[in-house]
Amino acid sequence: MHFIFGRGWVYQDETADGGAAGGGAASGAGDEGGTDLGEGDPGEKGSEPGAGQGDDQAAAAAAAQKKEEKPQGDMKDAIDAALGYKPAGDAAAKKKQEEDAAAAAGTKKPQAAEAWPNGKPRKSDKGEDLDDKGQVVKPKAKTTAELTTLSDADKKALGPAAQARFHELSTALKERDTAIAAKDTAIKGLSVARDALLGIMQETNTTKDDLAALLEFNGLQKSGNRAEVEDALKWLDGQRVALLTRLGREDAGVDLLKDFPDLTKQVEDEEITRTAALEIATGRRDRAARQRAEDRGRQHDQTAVQRKQVEEKALTDIDAWTKQIAAQDLDYKAKEDRLLAKVAAVIKEYQPHQWLPTLKMLYEGIVIERTPAPAAGDRLKQPLRPSGGSPGAPAPKDMKEAIDQGLGYAKG
């Protein structure tokens, strides 16, 4: 490193060390000759102030250049800056950023945890649970045990009088559930017996009149009244004659030609034998029986067609009614869920022309109790409960499906 002195300037030469030559001005105290550089080591003493001033000037020049390179913006930016507003460029950038984020959120596909395997969302916009078909999952009703159980915190919050009242209500609810369970058991037993009896009647071609006659005979022949026992015997004799007549066999008290006076006269005039007359009479009875069977078949077919027409009209009327009340009654869906459970019994117990009036009467008797919505904090505290349909046949989803199940139509 070399220092070169001359006319008040000090030059630092670093070329010998491989660096670039540089210099700095050293202010001399005196005239042009610069003789007052100090004693001893004048060069080293004069180089310190020169180097410090050079660094400050370089930093100031760099800051000025950087300031000049910064874009000044347009007139609107200048006015906004003067008024203290954010530059328009920042606002536009923020707006664009928000639009990009909104667009990304709109096109974002639900994650696996947020959607069913078929792509349907698990939650609605209101945060309600949805099934794999996109329908709102109804919360499972609380059991009696859940309703009648108090936590330690609840017990502390309730006073003695409130706890006693709660105990009374819990006891009444449990007694009611016990009574309902007993009735359900009895109804189930009666339903099983009824279905078994109807099955036997269908298998044996027994009509209601036939069953009534058999039950009446059974009551008469078991009676302790002699006159009623005589009536039972007369009824039994009539059945004996009918059976022998169907078989074409004559016996005491049985005249197979009684219903055919022409054959009786031919036998009396000895035009034909009684045996030949009996054969003719049997043939006539057989033809008459076949004709009656065909007439019953045609009548049954006509009745079935007429019933089908009545059923279709009833279904059309019910469909129109449900559409009307769905548009008028805000509680229709909640009421419909209760009504669907009763449709099968209505279809079985009533004639088609009675279906709609009966459903209307049941619908008017349904009352929806409204409960205040819980606060946001309370909703967060409520535990999640699994939901699912009751075992057995699937619950109908709408009125048409409920009626189809009541009519016994198979699901496709």
Protein Blocks (a to p, Z undefined) as FASTA:
>chain_A
ZZddeehiacddfklnopacdddddddeddfkopanoghjlmlmmmmmmmmmmmmmmmmm
mmmmmmmmpcgbjfklmmmmmnopacfklmmmmmmmmmmmmmmmmmpccdfklpcfkopa
fbdfkopacdfkopacddddddfklmmpccfklmmmpcfklmmmmmmmmmmmmmmmmmmm
mmmmmmmmmmmmmmmmmmmmmmnopafklmmmmmmmmmmmmpcbfklmmmmmmmmmmmmm
mmmmmnopacehiafklmmmklmmmmmnomacfklmmmmmmmmmmmmmmmmmmmmmmmmm
mmmmmmmmmmmmmmmmmmmmmmmmmmmmmklmmmmmmmmmmmmmmmmmpcfklmmmmmmm
mmmmpccdddddddfklmmmpccddddddehjdddfbfklmmmmmnopacZZ
